[in-house]
Amino acid sequence: MSTQDAIILFSHGSVLCGAGENLREIAERLRAGNRIVEVGYLNYSEPRFEDAFVRCVEQGATRVTVVPYFLVAGKFVKVDLPREMERVRANFPQVEVCMAEAMKDHNALGEALLDCARRAKPPAEWRNLWNNASRFCRANPQCPLWNTPRCPASSSSG
């Protein structure tokens, strides 16, 4: 029997609509190599981890590697993620489940941080995040933009 690998990029999620777009774009790039790649969140954002796992299985995955999208292995990686992984393992015992490490001291991380520093924005541009986030509105009352003129889904924007 052959093994079909899949990857789940795991993050904690955010109440700010659009915060997960970066991770979604990374998953899209990784899928270009005919890989099964899904994004799964612990809370706030969709899809939740278990839903991402089910999508991998539905695509034929027999081994799922969970890659924490975190710089350090804190509580989300050491406590919450293993709990989520045990839950899906119980529901899908035929699927091998593995966990990669957080980025921590990955060799490419130093250069990536320097690149981020080179692209730093002045204070006048910091609010671009707020302006762009509304493009990805999920009609989420927990979002900091909800009920502001920037939110296309709440009543005050209408």
C-alpha positions in Angstrom: 0.0 0.0 0.0 1.4 3.4 -1.0 1.5 6.3 1.4 -0.1 9.6 0.4 1.4 12.5 2.4 -0.4 15.7 3.4 0.7 18.8 5.3 -1.4 20.9 7.7 0.0 24.4 8.4 -1.3 25.0 11.9 -1.8 28.4 13.5 -3.7 29.7 16.5 -6.1 31.9 14.4 -7.1 35.5 14.9 -10.3 37.5 15.4 -9.0 40.0 12.8 -10.5 39.1 9.4 -7.8 38.6 6.8 -5.1 37.8 9.4 -4.8 34.3 7.9 -4.4 35.3 4.3 -0.6 35.0 4.5 -0.8 31.4 5.6 -3.4 30.6 3.0 -1.1 32.1 0.3 1.8 29.9 1.6 -0.5 26.8 1.4 -1.4 27.7 -2.2 2.2 27.9 -3.2 3.0 24.6 -1.6 0.0 23.0 -3.4 1.6 23.9 -6.7 3.8 20.9 -6.3 0.8 18.6 -6.4 0.9 18.3 -2.6 -2.0 18.0 -0.3 -1.7 21.1 1.9 -4.4 22.5 4.2 -4.4 25.2 6.8 -6.0 24.5 10.2 -6.5 26.8 13.2 -6.9 26.3 16.9 -9.5 29.0 17.4 -11.1 32.1 15.9 -10.3 31.4 12.3 -11.7 28.8 9.8 -11.1 26.1 9.0 -10.5 24.6 12.4 -7.7 22.0 12.8 -10.0 19.0 12.7 -11.7 20.2 9.6 -8.4 20.6 7.8 -7.4 17.1 8.9 -10.7 15.7 7.4 -10.0 17.5 4.2 -6.6 15.8 4.0 -8.1 12.4 4.5 -10.9 13.1 1.9 -8.1 13.8 -0.6 -6.5 10.4 0.1 -3.9 11.2 2.8 -2.6 8.3 4.7 0.0 10.3 6.5 -0.5 13.9 7.8 2.4 16.0 9.0 1.3 19.0 11.1 3.6 22.0 10.7 3.2 24.6 13.4 3.3 28.1 12.0 5.0 29.4 15.1 8.5 30.9 15.8 8.7 29.2 19.2 7.2 26.0 20.7 5.1 27.5 23.4 1.7 26.5 24.8 -0.1 26.3 21.5 2.5 23.9 20.1 3.4 21.9 23.2 -0.1 21.6 24.8 -2.9 22.6 22.5 -1.7 21.1 19.3 -0.9 17.6 20.7 -4.4 17.6 22.2 -5.9 18.3 18.8 -3.7 15.7 17.2 -4.8 13.0 19.7 -8.4 13.8 18.9 -8.1 13.3 15.2 -5.9 10.2 15.7 -8.7 8.6 17.7 -11.2 9.4 14.9 -8.8 8.3 12.1 -6.6 5.5 13.4 -5.7 4.4 9.9 -3.9 7.7 9.3 -0.4 8.3 10.5 0.0 11.7 12.2 3.3 13.4 12.7 4.3 16.8 14.1 7.1 19.0 12.8 8.9 21.4 15.0 8.2 25.1 15.3 10.6 27.3 13.3 12.7 28.2 16.4 16.2 28.5 15.1 15.7 27.4 11.5 18.7 28.4 9.3 16.6 30.6 7.0 14.9 32.4 9.8 17.7 35.0 10.4 17.6 36.0 6.7 13.8 36.1 6.7 13.9 38.5 9.8 16.4 40.7 8.1 14.2 40.8 5.0 11.2 41.8 7.2 13.3 44.6 8.7 14.2 45.9 5.2 10.5 46.1 4.4 9.6 48.0 7.6 6.9 50.7 7.1 6.7 54.2 8.7 3.9 54.9 11.1 1.7 56.5 8.4 1.4 53.0 6.7 0.8 50.9 9.8 -2.9 51.3 9.4 -2.8 49.6 6.0 -3.4 46.4 7.9 -6.8 47.7 9.0 -7.6 48.9 5.5 -6.7 45.6 3.9 -8.3 43.3 6.5 -11.8 44.3 5.5 -11.2 42.8 2.1 -11.4 39.4 3.8 -14.5 40.1 5.9 -16.0 37.0 7.5 -18.9 38.9 9.2 -17.2 38.1 12.5 -18.5 40.2 15.5 -15.2 39.4 17.3 -13.1 41.1 14.7 -11.7 44.5 15.8 -13.2 46.1 12.6 -16.8 44.9 13.4 -19.2 47.8 13.6 -16.7 50.3 12.3 -16.9 52.1 8.9 -14.2 49.8 7.6 -16.3 46.6 8.1 -18.3 45.7 5.0 -20.5 43.2 6.9 -21.6 45.1 10.0 -24.6 47.4 10.3 -22.6 50.6 10.7 -20.9 50.3 7.3 -24.1 50.1 5.4 
